[in-house]
Amino acid sequence: MPVLPRLPGRPGAWAARYLAWQERRHARKFARLGELALVLVVAVPLPATGAWTGCLLATMFAIPPGRALPLVSLGVLIAGGIVLAASLGLLRFF
């Protein structure tokens, strides 16, 4: 994420520390699951787990945009299928 750490002063330093901490925290999980982790994060139809978050994670883990776009798109299609199935009554959660 090249823009936030380049912010001047405290916000830039805070953003750089936070992003480095998040990368250290999740790097092992991402290495184990690989790019499937990106699809799974985007495919969960909950708030804050969509395409924007997937693009942020792809940037944090240095996945090239040409590789990240199909993975995020697949996750969005899976999430849309889950929501459609729930809307049609094919999936019942309660």
C-alpha positions, -999 to +999 in steps of 0.1 A: +000+000+000+023+027-012+001+058-005-005+056+032+030+051+045+041+082+024+017+105+043+037+131+062+041+131+099+023+109+124-005+096+101+021+082+077+042+066+105+011+051+121-002+037+088+032+022+080+034+005+114-002-007+112+002-022+077+035-039+087+018-054+117-011-067+097+013-082+071+033-100+098+001-111+115-014-127+084+015-137+063+017-172+076-020-179+070-017-165+035+014-185+027-004-217+038-036-211+018-020-191-010-043-172-034-073-193-023-073-171+008-081-141-013-110-158-030-124-170+004-122-135+020-141-120-009-166-148-012-179-145+024-211-123+020-206-103+051-199-066+056-162-056+051-153-088+032-160-078-004-140-067-034-126-036-018-111-056+011-098-082-014-081-055-034-065-041-002-053-076+007-039-082-028-020-050-025-007-059+010+005-093-001+020-081-034-003-101-057+001-086-092-031-069-104-034-092-134-035-122-110-057-105-083-085-093-107-096-129-116-094-140-080-114-111-066-139-115-095-144-152-087-149-143-050-176-117-059-194-143-081-193-169-053-207-143-029-234-133-053-244-169-058-246-174-020-268-143-016-290-153-046-295-188-032-304-173+002-328-149-014-346-176-033-349-197-002-325-224-013-303-217+018-319-214+052-297-200+080-324-196+106 
